[in-house]
Amino acid sequence: MKKITTISMIICIINFYIFSISASSNNLPANTIKFNSNSYKFYNETLNWHEAKEKCEELGGHLATISSEEENHFLKSNIPDNDVSFFWIGGTDEKEEGNWKWVTGEAFNFTCWSENSPNNNWDSENYLGFISKRQNYDGFSTPLGSWNDFCISTTENSGFICEWENSTISDNNKNDKQFNINITIFDISILGLGGISILGGITIFSKNITKRK
């Protein structure tokens, strides 16, 4: 008779620990201006409309949307003294000609079009610009603070206006830093006693800490 030997095995316990810290700031960009609860900034960087839209979103805001004569007048009165002829704002009818929409989805009720605008010259003027230099486009007057539709390729002497909604950061916390701490524990236990069984689990710990300067 042959002798049978049974080998019992206990194989590995594997632990993975992932620890990360990320920091973000509640700061708005420097030199913003404020109207009601929202903040704005004029940028004289030359970008096309889509690039300007992405830039504002990267900064935590959006291309400015204007919903009242008071808001339009506020921006008009704060036009910077530079060579920019117009600033991109967040209106477009690129999806449906003549159906202008704001990037935020809010109602497009108030308008301040310049003379003979929008006219969609060359069937490609689908992006909204805020006039910052009095001049003539296509033979028509464009007063300061009025709006004109532009082609996306019209970038010469252009800039853009970013807006941040409900930006209520006070002097007491404008320099606060937000830290996010994440700890992930991933355990795999492979046990064998004449066979193999697998036990596993994931534990995630997350903590937000605000550090004040």
BELMONOR-V282696 format. One record per backbone hydrogen bond with DSSP energy under -0.5 kcal/mol. NH is the residue of the N-H (numbers start at 1). CO is the residue of the C=O. Records with the same first field share a line. If there is no record, write none. Layout:
NH->CO ; CO
//
This chain:
4->2
5->3
6->4
7->5
8->6
11->9
12->10
14->188
16->186
18->16 ; 184
19->17
20->182
22->180
24->178
26->176
32->29
33->40
35->38
38->35
39->164
40->33
41->162
43->160
47->45
52->48
53->49
54->50
55->51
56->52
57->53
58->54
59->55
60->57
61->56
62->163
64->161
67->65
72->68
73->69
74->70
75->71
76->72
77->73
78->74 ; 75
79->76
82->80
85->157
86->157
87->130
88->159
89->128
90->64
91->89
92->101
93->126
99->96
100->98
101->92
102->106
103->90
105->102
109->107
114->147
115->141
117->114
123->120
124->121
126->124 ; 150
127->150
128->91
129->148
130->87
131->129 ; 146
132->85
133->85
135->142
137->140
140->137
142->135
145->131
146->143
147->112
148->129
150->127
152->124
154->151
155->153
158->155
159->86
160->43
161->88
162->41
163->62
164->39
167->37 ; 164
168->166
173->170
174->170
176->173
177->211
178->24
179->177 ; 209
180->22
181->179 ; 207
182->20 ; 180
183->205
184->18
185->203
186->16 ; 184
187->185 ; 201
188->14
189->199
190->12 ; 188
191->189 ; 197
192->9
193->195
197->191
199->189
201->187
203->185
205->183
207->181
209->179
211->177 ; 209
212->210
//
